[in-house]
Each structure stands twice: as C-alpha cells, then as structure tokens.
Amino acid sequence: MNVQGKVTKVWNRNNSKNGNPTWEIELEGIGVFKTPTDAGWVYAYTWRDLVGKTVYVEAHRPRTNWIMHELRVAG
C-alpha cells in the first residue's frame, strides 16, 4: 500500500531488544503506521519534526498493524 498524508502525531515506542528505536506516526484520516523492528533507515529522520508535514509511506499489513517499508517527506 502506498499512501500520502499529513503527519498528525508521532510516538516513540519501546526500543527493540537490540536497542534500536521503533516509531509510530499517524496520518490524518488514514491511520497509524509503525516502523519495523531494527530498521536502520529510522535514523535518517528527526521523527518529532515530521508533525505537520506531508509524507509518502509504503507499507504492508501482515496482521493488525501497518508496517512502513519506506517513508519520504514531500517537497
């Protein structure tokens, strides 16, 4: 699934057992997306600065949560 939306909330979730951060973002009117466990690309963003920005997300839903494969800031 590929979506574009405005980030309304950002949460820092518990780190993985390897110590890597896990994040969640909420896209206005679309839903909540989580980063995968131990994904190195999460270090490329200052996550709290994404609030109010438009982003492109590529994700899949293996069970109940949307898991991001890629995130790009628009503009």
Biopython code that builds the backbone (N, CA, C, O; Angstrom):
import numpy as np
from Bio.PDB.StructureBuilder import StructureBuilder

atoms = [
    (1, "MET", "N", (0.849, -1.176, 0.000)),
    (1, "MET", "CA", (0.000, 0.000, 0.000)),
    (1, "MET", "C", (0.888, 1.231, 0.000)),
    (1, "MET", "O", (1.827, 1.327, 0.790)),
    (2, "ASN", "N", (0.596, 2.155, -0.871)),
    (2, "ASN", "CA", (1.297, 3.433, -0.919)),
    (2, "ASN", "C", (0.303, 4.532, -0.600)),
    (2, "ASN", "O", (-0.755, 4.617, -1.224)),
    (3, "VAL", "N", (0.638, 5.379, 0.373)),
    (3, "VAL", "CA", (-0.254, 6.471, 0.763)),
    (3, "VAL", "C", (0.537, 7.760, 0.933)),
    (3, "VAL", "O", (1.750, 7.756, 1.145)),
    (4, "GLN", "N", (-0.192, 8.853, 0.832)),
    (4, "GLN", "CA", (0.365, 10.170, 1.099)),
    (4, "GLN", "C", (-0.557, 10.840, 2.096)),
    (4, "GLN", "O", (-1.778, 10.786, 1.949)),
    (5, "GLY", "N", (0.017, 11.473, 3.112)),
    (5, "GLY", "CA", (-0.815, 12.145, 4.098)),
    (5, "GLY", "C", (-0.025, 13.060, 5.001)),
    (5, "GLY", "O", (1.206, 13.070, 4.995)),
    (6, "LYS", "N", (-0.761, 13.825, 5.774)),
    (6, "LYS", "CA", (-0.173, 14.769, 6.722)),
    (6, "LYS", "C", (0.004, 14.080, 8.069)),
    (6, "LYS", "O", (-0.927, 13.462, 8.586)),
    (7, "VAL", "N", (1.203, 14.188, 8.632)),
    (7, "VAL", "CA", (1.500, 13.583, 9.930)),
    (7, "VAL", "C", (0.852, 14.421, 11.028)),
    (7, "VAL", "O", (1.100, 15.622, 11.131)),
    (8, "THR", "N", (0.017, 13.776, 11.849)),
    (8, "THR", "CA", (-0.650, 14.487, 12.936)),
    (8, "THR", "C", (-0.072, 14.146, 14.303)),
    (8, "THR", "O", (-0.134, 14.961, 15.224)),
    (9, "LYS", "N", (0.492, 12.942, 14.442)),
    (9, "LYS", "CA", (1.087, 12.526, 15.721)),
    (9, "LYS", "C", (2.295, 11.638, 15.458)),
    (9, "LYS", "O", (2.369, 10.947, 14.443)),
    (10, "VAL", "N", (3.239, 11.672, 16.395)),
    (10, "VAL", "CA", (4.413, 10.805, 16.346)),
    (10, "VAL", "C", (4.635, 10.249, 17.743)),
    (10, "VAL", "O", (4.600, 10.985, 18.729)),
    (11, "TRP", "N", (4.867, 8.930, 17.821)),
    (11, "TRP", "CA", (5.152, 8.282, 19.097)),
    (11, "TRP", "C", (6.469, 7.533, 18.999)),
    (11, "TRP", "O", (6.750, 6.888, 17.989)),
    (12, "ASN", "N", (7.267, 7.618, 20.039)),
    (12, "ASN", "CA", (8.468, 6.794, 20.167)),
    (12, "ASN", "C", (8.076, 5.595, 21.014)),
    (12, "ASN", "O", (7.749, 5.741, 22.192)),
    (13, "ARG", "N", (8.109, 4.426, 20.424)),
    (13, "ARG", "CA", (7.759, 3.202, 21.132)),
    (13, "ARG", "C", (9.000, 2.585, 21.753)),
    (13, "ARG", "O", (10.105, 3.100, 21.583)),
    (14, "ASN", "N", (8.826, 1.502, 22.460)),
    (14, "ASN", "CA", (9.958, 0.834, 23.104)),
    (14, "ASN", "C", (11.012, 0.446, 22.079)),
    (14, "ASN", "O", (10.689, 0.062, 20.955)),
    (15, "ASN", "N", (12.269, 0.550, 22.476)),
    (15, "ASN", "CA", (13.353, 0.098, 21.617)),
    (15, "ASN", "C", (13.288, -1.418, 21.473)),
    (15, "ASN", "O", (12.728, -2.114, 22.319)),
    (16, "SER", "N", (13.869, -1.911, 20.389)),
    (16, "SER", "CA", (13.937, -3.355, 20.192)),
    (16, "SER", "C", (14.900, -3.963, 21.208)),
    (16, "SER", "O", (15.579, -3.234, 21.930)),
    (17, "LYS", "N", (14.962, -5.273, 21.268)),
    (17, "LYS", "CA", (15.884, -5.922, 22.200)),
    (17, "LYS", "C", (17.336, -5.638, 21.824)),
    (17, "LYS", "O", (18.238, -5.826, 22.641)),
    (18, "ASN", "N", (17.567, -5.184, 20.586)),
    (18, "ASN", "CA", (18.902, -4.796, 20.145)),
    (18, "ASN", "C", (19.194, -3.314, 20.401)),
    (18, "ASN", "O", (20.282, -2.829, 20.091)),
    (19, "GLY", "N", (18.221, -2.602, 20.967)),
    (19, "GLY", "CA", (18.419, -1.200, 21.319)),
    (19, "GLY", "C", (18.056, -0.193, 20.244)),
    (19, "GLY", "O", (18.298, 1.002, 20.413)),
    (20, "ASN", "N", (17.477, -0.655, 19.140)),
    (20, "ASN", "CA", (17.105, 0.252, 18.056)),
    (20, "ASN", "C", (15.714, 0.829, 18.279)),
    (20, "ASN", "O", (14.826, 0.138, 18.777)),
    (21, "PRO", "N", (15.521, 2.097, 17.912)),
    (21, "PRO", "CA", (14.227, 2.746, 18.157)),
    (21, "PRO", "C", (13.133, 2.236, 17.228)),
    (21, "PRO", "O", (13.394, 1.797, 16.108)),
    (22, "THR", "N", (11.905, 2.306, 17.723)),
    (22, "THR", "CA", (10.710, 1.990, 16.954)),
    (22, "THR", "C", (9.779, 3.188, 17.052)),
    (22, "THR", "O", (9.559, 3.719, 18.140)),
    (23, "TRP", "N", (9.235, 3.612, 15.926)),
    (23, "TRP", "CA", (8.384, 4.795, 15.881)),
    (23, "TRP", "C", (7.025, 4.457, 15.293)),
    (23, "TRP", "O", (6.873, 3.484, 14.554)),
    (24, "GLU", "N", (6.032, 5.288, 15.637)),
    (24, "GLU", "CA", (4.714, 5.226, 15.013)),
    (24, "GLU", "C", (4.342, 6.635, 14.593)),
    (24, "GLU", "O", (4.651, 7.608, 15.280)),
    (25, "ILE", "N", (3.666, 6.728, 13.443)),
    (25, "ILE", "CA", (3.122, 8.013, 13.020)),
    (25, "ILE", "C", (1.650, 7.831, 12.686)),
    (25, "ILE", "O", (1.215, 6.756, 12.273)),
    (26, "GLU", "N", (0.904, 8.896, 12.872)),
    (26, "GLU", "CA", (-0.497, 8.895, 12.470)),
    (26, "GLU", "C", (-0.641, 9.842, 11.297)),
    (26, "GLU", "O", (-0.216, 10.996, 11.359)),
    (27, "LEU", "N", (-1.252, 9.341, 10.212)),
    (27, "LEU", "CA", (-1.530, 10.174, 9.058)),
    (27, "LEU", "C", (-3.001, 10.584, 9.105)),
    (27, "LEU", "O", (-3.888, 9.746, 9.268)),
    (28, "GLU", "N", (-3.237, 11.857, 8.963)),
    (28, "GLU", "CA", (-4.570, 12.433, 9.085)),
    (28, "GLU", "C", (-5.579, 11.723, 8.177)),
    (28, "GLU", "O", (-5.424, 11.696, 6.956)),
    (29, "GLY", "N", (-6.615, 11.150, 8.798)),
    (29, "GLY", "CA", (-7.686, 10.497, 8.070)),
    (29, "GLY", "C", (-7.334, 9.148, 7.455)),
    (29, "GLY", "O", (-8.160, 8.551, 6.765)),
    (30, "ILE", "N", (-6.108, 8.655, 7.696)),
    (30, "ILE", "CA", (-5.686, 7.393, 7.076)),
    (30, "ILE", "C", (-5.436, 6.314, 8.111)),
    (30, "ILE", "O", (-5.977, 5.214, 7.997)),
    (31, "GLY", "N", (-4.620, 6.607, 9.127)),
    (31, "GLY", "CA", (-4.346, 5.610, 10.151)),
    (31, "GLY", "C", (-2.959, 5.733, 10.732)),
    (31, "GLY", "O", (-2.249, 6.712, 10.503)),
    (32, "VAL", "N", (-2.584, 4.701, 11.500)),
    (32, "VAL", "CA", (-1.307, 4.675, 12.215)),
    (32, "VAL", "C", (-0.378, 3.681, 11.528)),
    (32, "VAL", "O", (-0.790, 2.587, 11.142)),
    (33, "PHE", "N", (0.898, 4.084, 11.381)),
    (33, "PHE", "CA", (1.915, 3.267, 10.726)),
    (33, "PHE", "C", (3.115, 3.130, 11.649)),
    (33, "PHE", "O", (3.552, 4.105, 12.260)),
    (34, "LYS", "N", (3.647, 1.910, 11.750)),
    (34, "LYS", "CA", (4.798, 1.628, 12.621)),
    (34, "LYS", "C", (6.032, 1.344, 11.782)),
    (34, "LYS", "O", (5.939, 0.861, 10.654)),
    (35, "THR", "N", (7.201, 1.655, 12.359)),
    (35, "THR", "CA", (8.444, 1.254, 11.714)),
    (35, "THR", "C", (8.730, -0.202, 12.067)),
    (35, "THR", "O", (8.333, -0.665, 13.137)),
    (36, "PRO", "N", (9.412, -0.929, 11.186)),
    (36, "PRO", "CA", (9.755, -2.311, 11.508)),
    (36, "PRO", "C", (10.832, -2.380, 12.587)),
    (36, "PRO", "O", (11.584, -1.426, 12.787)),
    (37, "THR", "N", (10.900, -3.489, 13.264)),
    (37, "THR", "CA", (11.921, -3.710, 14.279)),
    (37, "THR", "C", (13.303, -3.721, 13.638)),
    (37, "THR", "O", (13.520, -4.355, 12.605)),
    (38, "ASP", "N", (14.232, -3.010, 14.267)),
    (38, "ASP", "CA", (15.643, -2.978, 13.852)),
    (38, "ASP", "C", (15.872, -2.435, 12.441)),
    (38, "ASP", "O", (16.835, -2.820, 11.778)),
    (39, "ALA", "N", (14.993, -1.544, 11.980)),
    (39, "ALA", "CA", (15.176, -0.923, 10.658)),
    (39, "ALA", "C", (16.184, 0.219, 10.766)),
    (39, "ALA", "O", (15.986, 1.151, 11.546)),
    (40, "GLY", "N", (17.246, 0.150, 10.000)),
    (40, "GLY", "CA", (18.296, 1.158, 10.053)),
    (40, "GLY", "C", (17.882, 2.506, 9.505)),
    (40, "GLY", "O", (18.423, 3.534, 9.913)),
    (41, "TRP", "N", (16.913, 2.520, 8.571)),
    (41, "TRP", "CA", (16.521, 3.782, 7.951)),
    (41, "TRP", "C", (15.823, 4.739, 8.909)),
    (41, "TRP", "O", (15.684, 5.920, 8.590)),
    (42, "VAL", "N", (15.378, 4.265, 10.081)),
    (42, "VAL", "CA", (14.691, 5.162, 11.018)),
    (42, "VAL", "C", (15.616, 6.251, 11.553)),
    (42, "VAL", "O", (15.149, 7.288, 12.023)),
    (43, "TYR", "N", (16.930, 6.019, 11.482)),
    (43, "TYR", "CA", (17.889, 7.012, 11.955)),
    (43, "TYR", "C", (18.019, 8.197, 10.998)),
    (43, "TYR", "O", (18.649, 9.196, 11.345)),
    (44, "ALA", "N", (17.446, 8.107, 9.820)),
    (44, "ALA", "CA", (17.552, 9.180, 8.821)),
    (44, "ALA", "C", (16.630, 10.358, 9.119)),
    (44, "ALA", "O", (16.760, 11.409, 8.491)),
    (45, "TYR", "N", (15.712, 10.207, 10.053)),
    (45, "TYR", "CA", (14.711, 11.241, 10.320)),
    (45, "TYR", "C", (14.750, 11.707, 11.759)),
    (45, "TYR", "O", (15.066, 10.941, 12.669)),
    (46, "THR", "N", (14.422, 12.982, 11.951)),
    (46, "THR", "CA", (14.111, 13.508, 13.274)),
    (46, "THR", "C", (12.590, 13.417, 13.364)),
    (46, "THR", "O", (11.874, 14.305, 12.901)),
    (47, "TRP", "N", (12.120, 12.348, 13.955)),
    (47, "TRP", "CA", (10.714, 11.959, 13.858)),
    (47, "TRP", "C", (9.744, 13.006, 14.381)),
    (47, "TRP", "O", (8.705, 13.238, 13.763)),
    (48, "ARG", "N", (10.050, 13.630, 15.480)),
    (48, "ARG", "CA", (9.116, 14.616, 16.039)),
    (48, "ARG", "C", (8.956, 15.839, 15.136)),
    (48, "ARG", "O", (7.952, 16.547, 15.225)),
    (49, "ASP", "N", (9.934, 16.090, 14.270)),
    (49, "ASP", "CA", (9.846, 17.203, 13.322)),
    (49, "ASP", "C", (8.917, 16.911, 12.145)),
    (49, "ASP", "O", (8.639, 17.805, 11.345)),
    (50, "LEU", "N", (8.438, 15.681, 12.029)),
    (50, "LEU", "CA", (7.544, 15.316, 10.927)),
    (50, "LEU", "C", (6.106, 15.789, 11.141)),
    (50, "LEU", "O", (5.330, 15.847, 10.186)),
    (51, "VAL", "N", (5.742, 16.126, 12.373)),
    (51, "VAL", "CA", (4.370, 16.555, 12.661)),
    (51, "VAL", "C", (4.051, 17.799, 11.818)),
    (51, "VAL", "O", (4.788, 18.784, 11.827)),
    (52, "GLY", "N", (2.931, 17.719, 11.094)),
    (52, "GLY", "CA", (2.501, 18.813, 10.242)),
    (52, "GLY", "C", (3.017, 18.728, 8.815)),
    (52, "GLY", "O", (2.598, 19.509, 7.960)),
    (53, "LYS", "N", (3.916, 17.796, 8.546)),
    (53, "LYS", "CA", (4.470, 17.652, 7.200)),
    (53, "LYS", "C", (3.735, 16.557, 6.429)),
    (53, "LYS", "O", (3.169, 15.633, 7.013)),
    (54, "THR", "N", (3.759, 16.684, 5.111)),
    (54, "THR", "CA", (3.179, 15.668, 4.249)),
    (54, "THR", "C", (4.261, 14.649, 3.913)),
    (54, "THR", "O", (5.382, 15.009, 3.554)),
    (55, "VAL", "N", (3.908, 13.374, 4.036)),
    (55, "VAL", "CA", (4.858, 12.293, 3.768)),
    (55, "VAL", "C", (4.222, 11.264, 2.835)),
    (55, "VAL", "O", (3.001, 11.152, 2.726)),
    (56, "TYR", "N", (5.100, 10.524, 2.174)),
    (56, "TYR", "CA", (4.710, 9.366, 1.379)),
    (56, "TYR", "C", (5.149, 8.129, 2.150)),
    (56, "TYR", "O", (6.286, 8.058, 2.617)),
    (57, "VAL", "N", (4.261, 7.164, 2.286)),
    (57, "VAL", "CA", (4.556, 5.940, 3.039)),
    (57, "VAL", "C", (4.256, 4.730, 2.165)),
    (57, "VAL", "O", (3.206, 4.647, 1.528)),
    (58, "GLU", "N", (5.197, 3.795, 2.148)),
    (58, "GLU", "CA", (4.964, 2.485, 1.549)),
    (58, "GLU", "C", (4.882, 1.509, 2.713)),
    (58, "GLU", "O", (5.798, 1.442, 3.532)),
    (59, "ALA", "N", (3.786, 0.750, 2.793)),
    (59, "ALA", "CA", (3.572, -0.112, 3.960)),
    (59, "ALA", "C", (2.813, -1.377, 3.565)),
    (59, "ALA", "O", (2.228, -1.472, 2.486)),
    (60, "HIS", "N", (2.848, -2.339, 4.479)),
    (60, "HIS", "CA", (2.025, -3.539, 4.341)),
    (60, "HIS", "C", (1.393, -3.845, 5.689)),
    (60, "HIS", "O", (1.820, -3.324, 6.720)),
    (61, "ARG", "N", (0.389, -4.679, 5.673)),
    (61, "ARG", "CA", (-0.348, -5.013, 6.901)),
    (61, "ARG", "C", (-0.367, -6.532, 7.084)),
    (61, "ARG", "O", (-1.291, -7.203, 6.625)),
    (62, "PRO", "N", (0.655, -7.072, 7.757)),
    (62, "PRO", "CA", (0.708, -8.528, 7.928)),
    (62, "PRO", "C", (-0.367, -9.075, 8.866)),
    (62, "PRO", "O", (-0.850, -10.192, 8.678)),
    (63, "ARG", "N", (-0.736, -8.294, 9.867)),
    (63, "ARG", "CA", (-1.785, -8.706, 10.801)),
    (63, "ARG", "C", (-2.694, -7.506, 11.069)),
    (63, "ARG", "O", (-3.544, -7.181, 10.240)),
    (64, "THR", "N", (-2.526, -6.855, 12.201)),
    (64, "THR", "CA", (-3.413, -5.736, 12.538)),
    (64, "THR", "C", (-2.767, -4.367, 12.363)),
    (64, "THR", "O", (-3.476, -3.370, 12.228)),
    (65, "ASN", "N", (-1.435, -4.299, 12.363)),
    (65, "ASN", "CA", (-0.741, -3.010, 12.272)),
    (65, "ASN", "C", (-0.143, -2.793, 10.890)),
    (65, "ASN", "O", (0.317, -3.732, 10.240)),
    (66, "TRP", "N", (-0.158, -1.523, 10.449)),
    (66, "TRP", "CA", (0.521, -1.157, 9.211)),
    (66, "TRP", "C", (2.007, -0.995, 9.521)),
    (66, "TRP", "O", (2.372, -0.258, 10.436)),
    (67, "ILE", "N", (2.869, -1.682, 8.762)),
    (67, "ILE", "CA", (4.312, -1.623, 8.947)),
    (67, "ILE", "C", (4.925, -0.881, 7.757)),
    (67, "ILE", "O", (4.725, -1.274, 6.607)),
    (68, "MET", "N", (5.673, 0.192, 8.033)),
    (68, "MET", "CA", (6.279, 1.002, 6.978)),
    (68, "MET", "C", (7.527, 0.319, 6.425)),
    (68, "MET", "O", (8.344, -0.217, 7.173)),
    (69, "HIS", "N", (7.655, 0.350, 5.104)),
    (69, "HIS", "CA", (8.889, -0.097, 4.446)),
    (69, "HIS", "C", (9.731, 1.111, 4.050)),
    (69, "HIS", "O", (10.960, 1.057, 4.005)),
    (70, "GLU", "N", (9.028, 2.191, 3.767)),
    (70, "GLU", "CA", (9.708, 3.401, 3.289)),
    (70, "GLU", "C", (8.890, 4.618, 3.692)),
    (70, "GLU", "O", (7.661, 4.582, 3.741)),
    (71, "LEU", "N", (9.607, 5.689, 3.977)),
    (71, "LEU", "CA", (8.975, 6.964, 4.309)),
    (71, "LEU", "C", (9.758, 8.053, 3.589)),
    (71, "LEU", "O", (10.987, 8.091, 3.656)),
    (72, "ARG", "N", (9.043, 8.939, 2.902)),
    (72, "ARG", "CA", (9.682, 10.074, 2.231)),
    (72, "ARG", "C", (8.901, 11.329, 2.569)),
    (72, "ARG", "O", (7.670, 11.323, 2.554)),
    (73, "VAL", "N", (9.608, 12.396, 2.870)),
    (73, "VAL", "CA", (8.961, 13.679, 3.145)),
    (73, "VAL", "C", (8.703, 14.377, 1.817)),
    (73, "VAL", "O", (9.598, 14.464, 0.976)),
    (74, "ALA", "N", (7.478, 14.878, 1.623)),
    (74, "ALA", "CA", (7.126, 15.577, 0.390)),
    (74, "ALA", "C", (7.794, 16.934, 0.327)),
    (74, "ALA", "O", (8.009, 17.596, 1.342)),
    (75, "GLY", "N", (8.113, 17.325, -0.878)),
    (75, "GLY", "CA", (8.665, 18.661, -1.101)),
    (75, "GLY", "C", (10.082, 18.709, -0.906)),
    (75, "GLY", "O", (10.690, 19.769, -1.057)),
]
sb = StructureBuilder()
sb.init_structure("model")
sb.init_model(0)
sb.init_chain("A")
sb.init_seg("    ")
for serial, (resi, resn, name, xyz) in enumerate(atoms, 1):
    if name == "N":
        sb.init_residue(resn, " ", resi, " ")
    sb.init_atom(name, np.array(xyz, "f"), 0.0, 1.0, " ", f" {name:<3s}", serial, name[0])
structure = sb.get_structure()
